[in-house]
Amino acid sequence: MNIIINYPFILLIKIYKFFLSPFFYNSCKFEPSCSTYALKCYINYNFIKATYKTFLRILKCNPWFNTGGFDSPIEEEKNSGS
């Protein structure tokens, strides 16, 4: 069900990545890029959570608030037994 609601956003992100992203080569300070991060969020989460996570990521992607680095869109489960 999530993929049906998220499909238009997934399509828009893929169009952006194909047509516009090549003009901004190597300009993202995060790994993965913001568009890849958003794409993974919309594939793995419901619309509200994906939009929230994407919005926060775009806010972090500026010269004032963050220095960049690796930021995984998929939350890893924490093992309490180890």
N, C-alpha and C positions, 0 to 999 in steps of 0.2 A: 504494500500500500504506500509506503514512504517513497518508493521510486517513482510512482505515478505522479504524486504531487511535486516531487523534486525534479522530474524530467525536464520541464522547460528551463530551469536554472542550470541543470547539467548541460543542456544543449547550448545555452548562451555562453557558458564558460568554455565549452569546447570550440565554439565559433571564435571567441576572443583569443583563445590560445593559438588557433590556426591562423587567423588573419592579423591580429594586432600585436600579440606578444613578441613575434620576431623583430619588431621595430624597437623593442625595449630590451634587447638582449643583455643579460648579465646585470640587470639593474636592481634586482631584489637582494636584500641583505639577509634573507632567511632561506633556509633549506627545509622543506621544499618551497617553491615560489608561492606567492599568495593565491594564484589561480589554481595551482595544483592542490594546495591546501583546501581551498573552497570546494573543488571538485570531489576530493576524498570525503569531505564533510557531508556534502549532499548525497553521496553514494551510501554512506554508512549510518547517517543519522536522520531523524525526522526533520521536517522543514524548520521548525522553530529552533531546535538546537543547532542545526547546521547554519542557519542565518545568524544566530547569536555568536557562534564560534568564528564564523567568517568576518563578522563585523568587528569583533575584538582583535582579530589578526590584522585587519586593515588599519585599525587604530594604532596598533603597535608598529606598523611599517611606516615610520616617519623618522626624521633625523633627531627628534628631541627625546622620545620616550624609551627607546630600546636600541641595543647595539647589534641585534641580529643573532644568528645562530640557528641551531636545529630546533624545530618546533613541530612535533608530530601531531597531526589532527586526530589520531586514534588514541583514545585513552587506554593505557595498559592496565590490566588487572594487577592489583597489589597482592602479593603472597604474604600472608601473616604467619605461615608455618615455618619459614626458613629463618 
